[in-house]
Amino acid sequence: MPIVTIQVTREGTQPGADSVTAAEKAALIRGATELMQQVLNKPPESTFVVIEEVDPDNWGWGGLPALEFRRRRAAIG
């Protein structure tokens, strides 16, 4: 029984959205399930997909919170 965990940031991918949409999540679940079936021959009914949304305040890179890193990178050019 495969368990696939997908982490995405809690940010909208479309103007005005503040999270991944239900349709986008459904597509991720479908795609991950199909991948498990194609690559590992796992039946869809035994594949579990978990989507974790991470608030932008709860991650970072380059030693900075993510939003600050992006601001600095945008200011550079």
N, C-alpha and C positions, 0 to 999 in steps of 0.2 A: 504494500500500500504506500505509494509515494505521497509525500506531503510537500507541496511547493509553496514557498513563502516569497511573496513579491513585496518589496518595500518601495513606496513612492512618497514623494514629498506632498504634504497637504497644501498644494498650490493648484490653482486652476490652470488647465491647459487651453482654455478658451476665455475670451474677454468676459469679465463679470463673474466668472466661476471662482470659487475659493477652494475647490477640491476636485479630485478626479470624478467624472460623472459616472452614474450607474451604468450607462452604456459602455463607457471605456473600461470599467471594472469587469463587466460581462465579457468584453472582448479579450481582456487579459486572462480571465478564467478559462475561456474557450481555447485560446491559443496555447496556454500552458498545458491544458489537458490533452490537446491534440499532439503537442510535442512529446509528452510522456508516452502516448500511444505509438507514435511513429518511431521514436528512438529506442524506447525500452519495452515496447509491446505491452504496455500496461493498459488494462481496460479502463475506459473513462469512469465507470461507476466505482472504481477503487482509488481514484485519484482525487486528492483534496488540495484545494488551492486557497491560501490565506493571503489577503491583501492587507498590509499594514501601512497606514498613512502616518508619516512622520511630520510633525509641525516644524516649520523652518527654524523656529527658535531652539529646536532640540537636536540640531546637527550642525556641522561646520567642516571646513577644510582650510588648510594653510594656516592653522593656528587661530582662526577667527570664526565667529558664528557665521553661518552661511550668508545671511543677508548683508552683513558687513563686508564679507569677502567680495560679494557681487558689487556692492557700492564702490569699493576701492578699485576693483578691476574695471568697472565702467568709467571711473574718473580718469584712469590711465589711458583708456582709449580704445 
